[in-house]
């Protein structure tokens, strides 16, 4: 029974390396590599590294506890100048500390502030606090693979510094030396193996300088104004296989397989200039358990039949892959269109939410002032209420006083009539002198009371005018507060705010709202209903004042009538006083004075009667004002409570609007990145579709020229050679780190070589 894991036959691994060129299009970047790149790479190197990562499945998910990325900075010929290592310690258990061993120097935490301590055994412990640790440092340890770059111009070797500005046929060659030879036990023999590093080298060539670009084993990727040229090699693998395998049939098969150990690029160039070259290397691509063989060679013929059938299935599968990728290409085009629309919408959202944040900040400031004003309104309405109560009470007192005055005037008139009658009667009529004295005293007191009454009536009239003016302006003052609230939203009117709320409500019923949109809706709702409530208070007060207009007019007219009547009363009282004085001077003068007093008293009684009517109107109007002022005070108390809640809501609105603005800016930035990524994805999908068709053609050739020929060659016992091959590829999995690690943990390492520019 043949047992073959996913590789089927490791002898064909090198031949199948060409499939690496159309590998995964995974764009997730290793976080530790990001930290090191910030200070060492340009935009062009980012693109070149990404291209290499795609071809090598560089960013595949790893279960390693420690991952390293080794950055080798070299001159244009590949001579090493500096080695920088970025390490990622994964804290899968969320522990407070992570133990590590490293040979690096100048260690720096690149993604946090955690520190480490050195232990007596040479290890270190990071104070992780439950998080992963990302750090970098420098090294001078020997590299597992050396990379050298050489150049030719028109077929003649040339130094890189002599090449700048030159024109002609240029050749760029990458040579690799694998330094990882190790002796292992295979059966009863000791054999030498290497860690099978896969090296991928690339350059970015401007199309306006480089034409007719060719590469011996690789591919050319179009990138706007540049061509990214990528080639691969597995240095030392073929030699190691030929040295370690004894069976001639297998050796013959290996010799027929093209396993490249260098990369060579040729092109026609004008005014030569080169930013850099970059090489990526990994040891575990051919060394996983997926590539391990477990073959019962006594039944090899049966297994080769299975291999042939599997190869036929691969041919069919490659056809299905090509068909499916046609569909993928159509889908990525639609995705690119939608992504562009998302980018435009996200930019608009960032713009308008920024305006909203500015508006809510102004709204918050205005409502603070508004709340203070409302409190003043509350205090003022309280004073108005008390004043209205005093006004009503005083008006009733005035009415009662005038009624008493009018009654007194009637009695005085009766007395005057009696005095006149007594003066004109016969000698038998008595009391004229006593009546004259009483009249003089009463007239003096009446004159004083009338003067006080006149002064009081004038003060009441002035107070009523001031009160009416204050009340008339209050609705506009309250309405202005509502207008200020509407203005702070930036929408201009209650109708515009209502329209914005309606749009959000429509969005909620057709797909739902985001948390930020829901917060915006709540804030607009609070502003809308607060402004509406304040406007309603203004309208209600204006309506009340309009309803009271007749009473207010009567109040003003009554106050004026009271003032006029009081003045008439004062004038009449003065005449009465003067007449009473004349009475006391003599009978003759008394008679004339009494007549004058009688005449004046008649005029006084007319004024007092008018004053009595005005006082009644004043009392009635003051009673109505008192009732309305109580309602106004209740409304001002409710308005004060509502303004406090409104101020609290605007504080929340202001904070939320700023958070929405920040989130919208982040969304806009993310949409830009997404749009760029989708464009790249669409280009990649087209290239992948083309590659899948190439793969389908290649699988047909591979089946005809490789698998079928292989089944003819494998006849015999090859167990010892298969054990050697397994040992060779196991060694690659053992090369898991460059700078050191704690024993027993899983490790993973990859290498990036970058050479200097020629310009």
Phi and psi in degrees as a GROMACS rama.xvg file:
@    title "Ramachandran Plot"
@    xaxis  label "Phi"
@    yaxis  label "Psi"
@TYPE xy
-89.9923  129.774  UNK-2
-115.19  108.664  UNK-3
-123.081  121.446  UNK-4
-79.4406  -171.897  UNK-5
-56.6484  -25.7688  UNK-6
-73.1077  -23.7754  UNK-7
66.6308  -59.6394  UNK-8
-148.129  110.517  UNK-9
-65.993  -19.7281  UNK-10
-61.8293  -24.91  UNK-11
-93.2619  2.30778  UNK-12
-58.238  -44.6506  UNK-13
-64.7365  -40.7447  UNK-14
-64.0601  -33.751  UNK-15
-81.9527  0.81049  UNK-16
-59.292  -24.4133  UNK-17
-61.7459  -24.4473  UNK-18
-69.9918  -17.1644  UNK-19
-61.6349  -28.2767  UNK-20
-66.0634  -24.1245  UNK-21
-111.149  39.7218  UNK-22
-72.6757  -166.917  UNK-23
-61.5404  148.231  UNK-24
-105.368  51.7648  UNK-25
-88.9769  120.315  UNK-26
-100.316  9.97862  UNK-27
-73.107  124.364  UNK-28
-91.9329  135.732  UNK-29
-61.3793  120.411  UNK-30
-61.1948  -34.6619  UNK-31
-67.0806  -32.9177  UNK-32
-69.2166  -33.2723  UNK-33
-59.5028  -43.3711  UNK-34
-62.2809  -43.966  UNK-35
-69.7966  -34.2209  UNK-36
-66.0491  -24.931  UNK-37
-56.8942  -30.7707  UNK-38
-112.883  -0.40723  UNK-39
-124.804  -10.3523  UNK-40
-131.406  151.161  UNK-41
-97.8483  179.347  UNK-42
-61.8742  -39.5516  UNK-43
-63.7713  -39.3586  UNK-44
-67.2337  -32.3706  UNK-45
-60.6984  -46.817  UNK-46
-64.2672  -41.2999  UNK-47
-66.4343  -42.7793  UNK-48
-64.1923  -38.5539  UNK-49
-63.6477  -41.2004  UNK-50
-61.8068  -42.9321  UNK-51
-65.5224  -40.1599  UNK-52
-62.4203  -38.9333  UNK-53
-64.3666  -41.7732  UNK-54
-69.9138  -31.6273  UNK-55
-97.5761  7.21267  UNK-56
51.3158  43.8451  UNK-57
-60.1238  -32.4871  UNK-58
-100.098  25.1206  UNK-59
-63.4  151.21  UNK-60
-66.2109  131.689  UNK-61
-121.123  143.375  UNK-62
-97.8581  16.7433  UNK-63
-68.0628  147.098  UNK-64
-79.8607  -26.7953  UNK-65
-135.816  127.525  UNK-66
-120.252  136.455  UNK-67
-120.99  143.311  UNK-68
-124.173  119.69  UNK-69
-101.436  117.721  UNK-70
-101.026  120.129  UNK-71
-109.221  112.783  UNK-72
-95.8024  126.166  UNK-73
-135.17  167.997  UNK-74
-80.1842  -176.544  UNK-75
-63.2551  -19.5555  UNK-76
-95.1381  -4.09452  UNK-77
99.08  2.29301  UNK-78
-71.1331  125.013  UNK-79
-67.9205  132.934  UNK-80
-112.152  -33.6239  UNK-81
-159.886  143.634  UNK-82
-122.438  121.487  UNK-83
-119.095  129.32  UNK-84
-117.376  129.227  UNK-85
-107.919  124.541  UNK-86
-117.402  144.242  UNK-87
-124.826  112.539  UNK-88
-98.7791  119.277  UNK-89
-90.79  125.239  UNK-90
-99.843  70.3892  UNK-91
-66.1855  -25.9725  UNK-92
-92.4293  -6.44605  UNK-93
67.113  36.3346  UNK-94
-79.5049  164.678  UNK-95
-74.2147  -29.3448  UNK-96
-130.474  149.716  UNK-97
-126.004  123.576  UNK-98
-85.415  143.936  UNK-99
-153.185  158.304  UNK-100
-129.129  135.011  UNK-101
-150.354  148.44  UNK-102
-101.957  10.5684  UNK-103
-75.1772  157.217  UNK-104
-119.613  165.862  UNK-105
52.8939  49.8867  UNK-106
-72.8091  138.196  UNK-107
-141.89  131.897  UNK-108
-74.827  122.139  UNK-109
-103.957  -1.6798  UNK-110
-143.757  43.1394  UNK-111
163.382  -171.325  UNK-112
-120.459  11.8383  UNK-113
-67.115  146.207  UNK-114
-112.664  168.956  UNK-115
-129.363  161.265  UNK-116
-124.383  148.271  UNK-117
-88.1771  139.221  UNK-118
-102.162  163.49  UNK-119
-63.6037  -29.395  UNK-120
-85.3966  8.49947  UNK-121
94.4727  -12.3227  UNK-122
-80.2183  173.64  UNK-123
-129.978  156.613  UNK-124
-127.694  121.781  UNK-125
-87.721  136.61  UNK-126
-82.3935  85.2874  UNK-127
-80.7509  -28.626  UNK-128
55.1087  39.3591  UNK-129
85.8359  -3.92884  UNK-130
-105.436  164.639  UNK-131
-71.4629  158.439  UNK-132
-118.431  131.452  UNK-133
-120.822  118.642  UNK-134
-140.045  164.257  UNK-135
-138.234  159.079  UNK-136
-161.295  -179.772  UNK-137
-110.604  157.359  UNK-138
-147.075  154.165  UNK-139
-127.107  19.9285  UNK-140
-68.2695  154.046  UNK-141
-64.6448  139.179  UNK-142
-81.2968  148.604  UNK-143
-66.9969  -28.5882  UNK-144
-136.013  129.204  UNK-145
-92.8829  141.528  UNK-146
-120.616  125.875  UNK-147
-121.476  142.381  UNK-148
-121.04  128.585  UNK-149
-125.056  160.066  UNK-150
-135.217  147.338  UNK-151
-133.171  146.838  UNK-152
-125.231  117.816  UNK-153
54.9026  39.8538  UNK-154
83.7092  1.43245  UNK-155
-114.22  133.333  UNK-156
-56.8849  142.045  UNK-157
-147.338  142.876  UNK-158
-73.6656  148.979  UNK-159
-60.932  -37.5203  UNK-160
-68.9304  -20.6402  UNK-161
-86.7733  -11.1834  UNK-162
-84.964  -23.3877  UNK-163
-63.0384  132.866  UNK-164
83.2988  -4.11628  UNK-165
-80.6037  162.551  UNK-166
-133.617  148.341  UNK-167
141.766  -158.493  UNK-168
-90.0704  114.959  UNK-169
-109.699  145.449  UNK-170
-126.247  128.736  UNK-171
-117.259  122.101  UNK-172
-123.311  134.954  UNK-173
-107.916  121.974  UNK-174
-114.542  141.832  UNK-175
-125.468  141.107  UNK-176
-121.7  118.141  UNK-177
-84.9831  117.796  UNK-178
-100.994  20.9859  UNK-179
-107.275  29.0092  UNK-180
-66.0135  132.225  UNK-181
-140.329  142.13  UNK-182
-90.3168  128.069  UNK-183
-126.442  160.823  UNK-184
-93.9031  122.328  UNK-185
-122.988  106.052  UNK-186
63.9196  -122.977  UNK-187
-99.0166  6.95396  UNK-188
-114.321  154.496  UNK-189
-102.883  125.331  UNK-190
-131.939  155.229  UNK-191
-97.4925  131.172  UNK-192
-129.786  165.566  UNK-193
-120.668  162.611  UNK-194
-81.2346  116.41  UNK-195
-73.9034  82.6425  UNK-196
-73.0541  133.277  UNK-197
-97.4722  121.829  UNK-198
-110.596  130.919  UNK-199
-123.591  115.723  UNK-200
-112.237  148.117  UNK-201
-152.443  157.254  UNK-202
-137.577  155.881  UNK-203
-111.641  115.724  UNK-204
-112.066  120.64  UNK-205
-63.3987  131.342  UNK-206
-70.885  -16.4773  UNK-207
-81.8571  -8.91975  UNK-208
-112.683  -35.6065  UNK-209
-112.135  127.44  UNK-210
-131.703  167.45  UNK-211
51.2506  46.3577  UNK-212
-75.954  135.015  UNK-213
-136.697  153.704  UNK-214
-139.358  143.225  UNK-215
-72.7246  -38.8074  UNK-216
-148.797  91.1506  UNK-217
173.312  -153.028  UNK-218
-150.175  165.025  UNK-219
-118.8  125.928  UNK-220
-112.18  126.556  UNK-221
-77.9648  131.88  UNK-222
-139.105  78.2198  UNK-223
65.0015  -117.698  UNK-224
-86.8127  6.1549  UNK-225
-127.303  158.804  UNK-226
-115.082  120.996  UNK-227
-90.9226  116.262  UNK-228
-105.362  120.886  UNK-229
-126.723  129.628  UNK-230
-132.745  160.474  UNK-231
-128.726  159.966  UNK-232
-155.096  154.604  UNK-233
-124.433  80.2171  UNK-234
-63.698  131.115  UNK-235
83.2645  -9.05288  UNK-236
-66.947  -49.4014  UNK-237
-63.6968  -43.7279  UNK-238
-62.1251  -41.1354  UNK-239
-64.2288  -40.2682  UNK-240
-63.8979  -45.5428  UNK-241
-65.8273  -34.9403  UNK-242
-72.5193  -33.0404  UNK-243
-93.9885  -16.1351  UNK-244
-95.589  135.748  UNK-245
-96.8022  -33.5987  UNK-246
-72.1596  125.215  UNK-247
-63.459  -36.3919  UNK-248
-61.5249  -42.6264  UNK-249
-68.1612  -41.5221  UNK-250
-58.724  -42.1986  UNK-251
-61.8315  -40.2579  UNK-252
-64.8966  -40.0417  UNK-253
-67.3211  -39.957  UNK-254
-62.6334  -29.6209  UNK-255
-77.2705  -13.8379  UNK-256
-88.6907  134.095  UNK-257
-87.241  102.599  UNK-258
-109.983  97.1107  UNK-259
-66.1578  141.26  UNK-260
-120.708  12.1743  UNK-261
-152.286  165.804  UNK-262
-126.391  133.374  UNK-263
-133.651  129.675  UNK-264
-119.901  134.059  UNK-265
-124.987  151.686  UNK-266
-166.718  157.161  UNK-267
-88.664  129.913  UNK-268
-127.799  145.732  UNK-269
-122.087  124.087  UNK-270
55.7177  69.6381  UNK-271
-57.3425  134.542  UNK-272
-156.262  137.112  UNK-273
-141.621  124.705  UNK-274
-68.4666  -42.9983  UNK-275
-175.457  172.184  UNK-276
-125.479  157.138  UNK-277
-139.505  138.809  UNK-278
-129.632  133.162  UNK-279
-113.297  141.448  UNK-280
-138.431  137.586  UNK-281
-137.226  149.935  UNK-282
-104.042  -15.8126  UNK-283
-100.321  3.62031  UNK-284
-65.1474  -36.3034  UNK-285
-105.541  14.433  UNK-286
-125.193  14.2415  UNK-287
-82.797  171.524  UNK-288
-61.6104  -23.5209  UNK-289
-64.088  -24.1684  UNK-290
-96.5339  -3.54651  UNK-291
-73.9872  138.808  UNK-292
-98.4884  141.434  UNK-293
-138.468  81.661  UNK-294
-110.398  131.344  UNK-295
-88.1021  98.7754  UNK-296
-67.7429  -16.6214  UNK-297
-69.5972  -16.8989  UNK-298
-120.904  33.3559  UNK-299
-62.4047  -36.2311  UNK-300
-59.1816  -44.6568  UNK-301
-62.1147  -40.8595  UNK-302
-66.4159  -35.2551  UNK-303
-67.1657  -33.9593  UNK-304
-61.3129  -43.6422  UNK-305
-61.4969  -40.4273  UNK-306
-60.7004  -42.3764  UNK-307
-62.9184  -44.3315  UNK-308
-61.8918  -42.4301  UNK-309
-62.6318  -37.8904  UNK-310
-63.4717  -40.562  UNK-311
-61.0086  -39.7268  UNK-312
-64.5099  -35.8958  UNK-313
-63.4894  -38.4766  UNK-314
-60.6905  -46.7402  UNK-315
-62.4449  -43.5209  UNK-316
-62.8765  -38.4618  UNK-317
-63.7478  -33.069  UNK-318
-65.1983  -44.4844  UNK-319
-64.2841  -37.3357  UNK-320
-61.5462  -45.3678  UNK-321
-61.6471  -41.1821  UNK-322
-64.124  -45.3297  UNK-323
-63.3194  -35.464  UNK-324
-70.7508  -26.3074  UNK-325
-59.1471  -44.3983  UNK-326
-63.9404  -41.0517  UNK-327
-59.1229  -41.6627  UNK-328
-60.7318  -42.1765  UNK-329
-62.5842  -41.1774  UNK-330
-65.6657  -40.541  UNK-331
-66.9895  -28.3967  UNK-332
-65.0323  -44.0852  UNK-333
-63.6762  -39.7456  UNK-334
-62.1907  -38.755  UNK-335
-64.1316  -41.5675  UNK-336
-61.8375  -47.4925  UNK-337
-64.5028  -37.4237  UNK-338
-64.1116  -38.052  UNK-339
-65.0395  -39.5795  UNK-340
-64.6059  -40.4501  UNK-341
-60.6269  -42.085  UNK-342
-60.627  -46.1239  UNK-343
-61.4444  -45.6628  UNK-344
-63.4628  -40.4834  UNK-345
-65.1797  -37.9858  UNK-346
-63.4887  -44.1386  UNK-347
-62.6897  -42.7284  UNK-348
-60.0872  -43.5669  UNK-349
-61.7713  -39.5198  UNK-350
-63.3627  -51.0676  UNK-351
-73.6033  -34.2048  UNK-352
-69.2643  -29.4058  UNK-353
-63.4541  -42.9165  UNK-354
-63.6085  -39.1808  UNK-355
-61.1346  -42.7623  UNK-356
-62.0397  -41.9235  UNK-357
-62.7061  -42.5424  UNK-358
-64.7775  -42.8033  UNK-359
-67.9079  -30.7963  UNK-360
-65.6925  -44.2334  UNK-361
-65.8366  -39.6624  UNK-362
-59.8356  -43.0158  UNK-363
-61.5822  -43.4108  UNK-364
-64.5736  -43.4764  UNK-365
-64.9988  -39.3567  UNK-366
-70.37  -26.0727  UNK-367
-63.6076  -45.9189  UNK-368
-63.9183  -41.3047  UNK-369
-60.2977  -42.3421  UNK-370
-62.3347  -40.5688  UNK-371
-62.276  -41.0508  UNK-372
-63.9311  -39.6181  UNK-373
-63.0564  -40.3108  UNK-374
-62.8133  -36.9769  UNK-375
-66.2154  -39.3509  UNK-376
-59.8759  -42.3242  UNK-377
-60.1834  -48.0366  UNK-378
-63.3799  -42.4761  UNK-379
-64.9309  -39.8426  UNK-380
-67.3728  -30.6157  UNK-381
-64.8696  -43.686  UNK-382
-65.6895  -39.5062  UNK-383
-61.5888  -40.8966  UNK-384
-60.3652  -48.5909  UNK-385
-62.9969  -41.1126  UNK-386
-63.9437  -38.5672  UNK-387
-64.6277  -37.989  UNK-388
-62.8581  -44.2651  UNK-389
-64.6971  -39.8123  UNK-390
-61.3328  -45.5231  UNK-391
-61.5033  -44.3196  UNK-392
-63.3501  -45.0965  UNK-393
-64.0727  -39.2247  UNK-394
-63.5667  -39.3672  UNK-395
-64.123  -40.2812  UNK-396
-62.8411  -42.4972  UNK-397
-60.2908  -44.2066  UNK-398
-60.1553  -46.1419  UNK-399
-63.3138  -40.6209  UNK-400
-63.6629  -42.7296  UNK-401
-66.7243  -37.7897  UNK-402
-59.3423  -42.1975  UNK-403
-64.9056  -42.0053  UNK-404
-60.0786  -44.3236  UNK-405
-63.3349  -40.7854  UNK-406
-62.2215  -41.2556  UNK-407
-64.1222  -36.899  UNK-408
-64.6064  -37.8717  UNK-409
-63.704  -41.9785  UNK-410
-65.2635  -40.4988  UNK-411
-61.8665  -40.4494  UNK-412
-62.5082  -41.1073  UNK-413
-61.5589  -42.2289  UNK-414
-62.4189  -43.5758  UNK-415
-62.6887  -41.2179  UNK-416
-60.1631  -40.5241  UNK-417
-65.7741  -39.8299  UNK-418
-62.0275  -47.3411  UNK-419
-61.2434  -42.7463  UNK-420
-62.7847  -40.7894  UNK-421
-65.9192  -38.7078  UNK-422
-66.573  -38.6592  UNK-423
-87.7575  -7.79581  UNK-424
-77.1808  -166.477  UNK-425
-93.5231  -177.213  UNK-426
-68.7863  -13.1474  UNK-427
-79.0295  -17.421  UNK-428
-81.9222  125.656  UNK-429
-111.448  170.486  UNK-430
94.7437  4.01824  UNK-431
-64.8749  -42.8843  UNK-432
-67.7627  -45.7524  UNK-433
-61.6038  -40.1968  UNK-434
-63.873  -39.0398  UNK-435
-65.0469  -42.0871  UNK-436
-63.3466  -44.2239  UNK-437
-62.9185  -39.3879  UNK-438
-61.2583  -44.5905  UNK-439
-61.1141  -43.3765  UNK-440
-66.2273  -45.6946  UNK-441
-64.9766  -38.4643  UNK-442
-65.3082  -37.5441  UNK-443
-63.9565  -45.1364  UNK-444
-66.625  -37.7393  UNK-445
-62.7629  -41.4534  UNK-446
-61.6224  -42.8088  UNK-447
-64.8502  -45.991  UNK-448
-63.0099  -39.188  UNK-449
-65.3232  -37.6046  UNK-450
-64.18  -45.5103  UNK-451
-61.8015  -40.9335  UNK-452
-63.7962  -39.6778  UNK-453
-64.1846  -45.351  UNK-454
-60.7977  -43.1433  UNK-455
-64.1082  -40.7946  UNK-456
-65.1443  -39.6624  UNK-457
-62.3923  -41.0759  UNK-458
-64.1184  -41.0027  UNK-459
-62.04  -44.1442  UNK-460
-61.0904  -43.7789  UNK-461
-63.6931  -42.8966  UNK-462
-62.1776  -40.6503  UNK-463
-63.4753  -42.8348  UNK-464
-61.3042  -45.9677  UNK-465
-61.6409  -43.4709  UNK-466
-61.6372  -43.878  UNK-467
-64.5625  -42.6151  UNK-468
-62.2179  -43.0542  UNK-469
-61.4646  -46.299  UNK-470
-65.5487  -35.3587  UNK-471
-65.2584  -34.6787  UNK-472
-84.9191  -13.4241  UNK-473
-64.9273  -41.2382  UNK-474
-57.7296  -41.5252  UNK-475
-65.7475  -37.9603  UNK-476
-62.4897  -44.7891  UNK-477
-67.0305  -41.1334  UNK-478
-62.4244  -35.6673  UNK-479
-62.7423  -35.1504  UNK-480
-60.4791  -44.2662  UNK-481
-64.0042  -40.0951  UNK-482
-62.4441  -40.2753  UNK-483
-61.5014  -40.8437  UNK-484
-62.3374  -44.9971  UNK-485
-62.0758  -41.2612  UNK-486
-63.2681  -34.2434  UNK-487
-66.6777  -23.1506  UNK-488
-74.0671  -18.1408  UNK-489
79.9825  5.94939  UNK-490
-102.653  -12.4879  UNK-491
92.9444  -35.3695  UNK-492
-158.512  165.081  UNK-493
-62.4652  -35.0314  UNK-494
-63.4028  -40.9601  UNK-495
-65.9561  -40.5113  UNK-496
-62.6306  -42.8206  UNK-497
-62.0737  -38.7625  UNK-498
-65.0075  -41.4544  UNK-499
-63.2073  -39.8907  UNK-500
-65.0265  -37.0335  UNK-501
-65.4  -38.7281  UNK-502
-61.8265  -43.0992  UNK-503
-66.9498  -36.8134  UNK-504
-65.9764  -37.1098  UNK-505
-65.3789  -42.6072  UNK-506
-62.2138  -34.3501  UNK-507
-66.0126  -34.0619  UNK-508
-86.8071  -7.13978  UNK-509
-123.832  54.4275  UNK-510
125.472  -12.4267  UNK-511
92.7454  163.916  UNK-512
-109.469  148.365  UNK-513
-73.8885  167.151  UNK-514
-59.5722  -39.115  UNK-515
-66.9326  -40.4624  UNK-516
-65.9144  -38.6808  UNK-517
-62.8707  -41.9555  UNK-518
-62.6329  -40.7819  UNK-519
-61.1678  -42.2161  UNK-520
-61.958  -44.0096  UNK-521
-61.8356  -41.0452  UNK-522
-68.792  -42.4522  UNK-523
-63.5292  -37.9579  UNK-524
-62.9171  -44.0605  UNK-525
-61.8889  -43.6041  UNK-526
-64.5366  -41.5753  UNK-527
-61.9564  -51.2522  UNK-528
-73.7671  -30.9386  UNK-529
-65.5759  -47.8158  UNK-530
-63.9677  -38.4503  UNK-531
-62.6495  -42.9231  UNK-532
-63.9679  -42.9477  UNK-533
-65.7122  -42.1456  UNK-534
-62.3724  -36.5137  UNK-535
-65.4238  -39.3305  UNK-536
-60.1788  -43.5117  UNK-537
-62.3537  -46.0265  UNK-538
-64.335  -40.8212  UNK-539
-61.747  -45.3977  UNK-540
-62.784  -41.3371  UNK-541
-64.2843  -41.3338  UNK-542
-62.3338  -42.9913  UNK-543
-60.9906  -42.9596  UNK-544
-65.2184  -39.4178  UNK-545
-64.406  -41.2323  UNK-546
-64.4997  -30.1019  UNK-547
-90.1181  2.59771  UNK-548
-57.3763  -39.8433  UNK-549
-63.916  -44.1483  UNK-550
-65.0927  -39.7103  UNK-551
-65.2333  -42.1945  UNK-552
-62.0962  -42.2394  UNK-553
-63.3473  -38.8342  UNK-554
-61.3824  -45.6726  UNK-555
-65.7845  -44.1319  UNK-556
-63.2322  -41.7546  UNK-557
-62.8572  -41.2236  UNK-558
-62.8582  -41.3401  UNK-559
-66.1157  -40.6496  UNK-560
-63.6245  -41.4906  UNK-561
-60.3955  -43.3159  UNK-562
-64.0076  -45.299  UNK-563
-63.5004  -45.4924  UNK-564
-61.9254  -39.6  UNK-565
-63.7794  -36.2844  UNK-566
-67.1456  -42.7697  UNK-567
-60.8561  -41.7713  UNK-568
-60.84  -42.6535  UNK-569
-63.77  -43.696  UNK-570
-62.3441  -44.8554  UNK-571
-63.4543  -39.1515  UNK-572
-63.1029  -38.1456  UNK-573
-63.1608  -39.9663  UNK-574
-64.8847  -41.5014  UNK-575
-60.9668  -43.5701  UNK-576
-61.942  -44.7158  UNK-577
-63.4207  -42.7985  UNK-578
-62.634  -41.5516  UNK-579
-61.985  -35.4508  UNK-580
-66.0467  -40.6412  UNK-581
-63.968  -36.1374  UNK-582
-58.8227  -40.0204  UNK-583
-70.7547  -15.1059  UNK-584
-81.5882  -20.4317  UNK-585
164.356  162.378  UNK-586
-64.1323  -45.0719  UNK-587
-63.1412  -50.0643  UNK-588
-62.7711  -36.9832  UNK-589
-59.9926  -43.2708  UNK-590
-60.8736  -51.6353  UNK-591
-60.2667  -43.1397  UNK-592
-64.7091  -38.9702  UNK-593
-63.1247  -41.3901  UNK-594
-61.3423  -44.256  UNK-595
-62.6526  -41.2132  UNK-596
-62.1102  -41.6382  UNK-597
-61.8241  -42.8017  UNK-598
-63.8337  -45.8249  UNK-599
-63.3695  -36.5218  UNK-600
-65.8344  -35.9895  UNK-601
-61.5536  -43.588  UNK-602
-64.3158  -40.0628  UNK-603
-61.4487  -41.1162  UNK-604
-65.3447  -34.2021  UNK-605
-63.4471  -46.963  UNK-606
-63.2139  -40.3895  UNK-607
-64.8315  -36.2529  UNK-608
-64.5042  -44.339  UNK-609
-62.7012  -39.176  UNK-610
-63.8625  -38.5167  UNK-611
-61.8442  -42.28  UNK-612
-64.7217  -45.2232  UNK-613
-62.5209  -38.2125  UNK-614
-63.563  -36.6333  UNK-615
-64.6189  -44.7474  UNK-616
-60.7668  -41.0842  UNK-617
-60.8527  -44.5447  UNK-618
-64.4962  -42.9493  UNK-619
-64.2141  -46.5768  UNK-620
-62.9429  -40.1716  UNK-621
-64.3003  -35.6302  UNK-622
-64.3521  -42.4511  UNK-623
-64.1199  -45.2935  UNK-624
-58.2352  -42.5224  UNK-625
-59.3251  -42.8169  UNK-626
-64.477  -45.0365  UNK-627
-67.1227  -36.0297  UNK-628
-64.9075  -32.4191  UNK-629
-64.7317  -42.5849  UNK-630
-63.8252  -41.3842  UNK-631
-60.8191  -42.0554  UNK-632
-62.9771  -42.9463  UNK-633
-59.5594  -42.3867  UNK-634
-63.7729  -39.2891  UNK-635
-66.8858  -33.5815  UNK-636
-64.0605  -46.0628  UNK-637
-62.7966  -40.5745  UNK-638
-62.4087  -39.6351  UNK-639
-63.9435  -44.0418  UNK-640
-62.7488  -43.9644  UNK-641
-64.5663  -36.7606  UNK-642
-66.566  -32.993  UNK-643
-64.0115  -44.9113  UNK-644
-64.8627  -39.1413  UNK-645
-62.8901  -41.3756  UNK-646
-62.5399  -42.5403  UNK-647
-61.8135  -40.7305  UNK-648
-66.5429  -38.1077  UNK-649
-69.7306  -30.6122  UNK-650
-59.2445  -47.3577  UNK-651
-62.8329  -42.6814  UNK-652
-60.5331  -42.3216  UNK-653
-63.0094  -46.9398  UNK-654
-61.9099  -45.3961  UNK-655
-65.7057  -38.8181  UNK-656
-63.2728  -39.1048  UNK-657
-65.5312  -40.8833  UNK-658
-63.8604  -40.3941  UNK-659
-62.3125  -43.0538  UNK-660
-61.6204  -45.0188  UNK-661
-61.3647  -44.2016  UNK-662
-63.2308  -38.8588  UNK-663
-65.3959  -38.3029  UNK-664
-62.7986  -42.034  UNK-665
-62.974  -42.9094  UNK-666
-60.8629  -42.3341  UNK-667
-61.8295  -44.2093  UNK-668
-61.8595  -44.3351  UNK-669
-64.0544  -37.3807  UNK-670
-65.4475  -37.7214  UNK-671
-59.5155  -47.7248  UNK-672
-62.5417  -42.2497  UNK-673
-61.5139  -43.5232  UNK-674
-61.8682  -44.2315  UNK-675
-61.6229  -42.6696  UNK-676
-63.9846  -39.5254  UNK-677
-67.4012  -38.1298  UNK-678
-60.3414  -45.7599  UNK-679
-62.7072  -40.6703  UNK-680
-61.4277  -42.4982  UNK-681
-62.7343  -44.6784  UNK-682
-61.0902  -41.9477  UNK-683
-65.3705  -36.3786  UNK-684
-64.4432  -39.8113  UNK-685
-63.4896  -44.9749  UNK-686
-65.0911  -39.9625  UNK-687
-63.9951  -38.1485  UNK-688
-61.3755  -44.5371  UNK-689
-62.8613  -42.6492  UNK-690
-63.838  -36.0506  UNK-691
-64.8378  -38.6262  UNK-692
-65.9194  -39.8456  UNK-693
-62.4511  -39.6231  UNK-694
-61.8951  -40.7088  UNK-695
-60.9986  -44.3089  UNK-696
-64.6787  -40.6181  UNK-697
-65.6337  -37.8273  UNK-698
-65.2894  -35.2392  UNK-699
-62.1742  -46.1984  UNK-700
-65.7172  -40.2649  UNK-701
-60.4434  -40.2621  UNK-702
-66.8298  -43.6398  UNK-703
-74.2179  -44.6121  UNK-704
-94.4584  -16.9782  UNK-705
-107.855  -65.2413  UNK-706
-61.9656  -48.2757  UNK-707
-64.4736  -37.2243  UNK-708
-69.1954  -35.2096  UNK-709
-64.0541  -40.5828  UNK-710
-63.4677  -24.4042  UNK-711
-77.622  -25.971  UNK-712
-85.1775  -34.3562  UNK-713
-81.9398  93.2603  UNK-714
-138.106  104.122  UNK-715
145.846  -171.394  UNK-716
-102.086  112.002  UNK-717
-120.202  23.3871  UNK-718
-61.9007  -39.9136  UNK-719
-63.7779  -41.8624  UNK-720
-68.5251  -35.2985  UNK-721
-66.5085  -38.1327  UNK-722
-61.2543  -38.5051  UNK-723
-64.1506  -43.5207  UNK-724
-62.0299  -43.0693  UNK-725
-59.6851  -41.6996  UNK-726
-63.2739  -38.9557  UNK-727
-61.2073  -47.4327  UNK-728
-80.2915  -20.7759  UNK-729
-67.6853  -34.9535  UNK-730
-60.5491  -35.1385  UNK-731
-62.2181  -38.6534  UNK-732
-71.3611  -22.5274  UNK-733
-74.7926  -23.2864  UNK-734
-81.984  84.7202  UNK-735
-105.663  -13.4287  UNK-736
-152.164  160.579  UNK-737
-109.711  -39.1866  UNK-738
-103.09  2.57171  UNK-739
112.619  156.941  UNK-740
-162.82  159.74  UNK-741
-67.0635  137.911  UNK-742
-59.9604  139.465  UNK-743
93.0751  -7.0617  UNK-744
-97.6643  157.374  UNK-745
-82.1215  135.582  UNK-746
-131.184  161.294  UNK-747
-149.934  140.758  UNK-748
-142.076  146.238  UNK-749
-141.324  156.053  UNK-750
-122.942  139.207  UNK-751
-125.211  117.641  UNK-752
-104.979  128.8  UNK-753
-128.351  125.03  UNK-754
-97.9028  161.39  UNK-755
-73.3974  164.188  UNK-756
-78.7396  157.228  UNK-757
-120.02  104.101  UNK-758
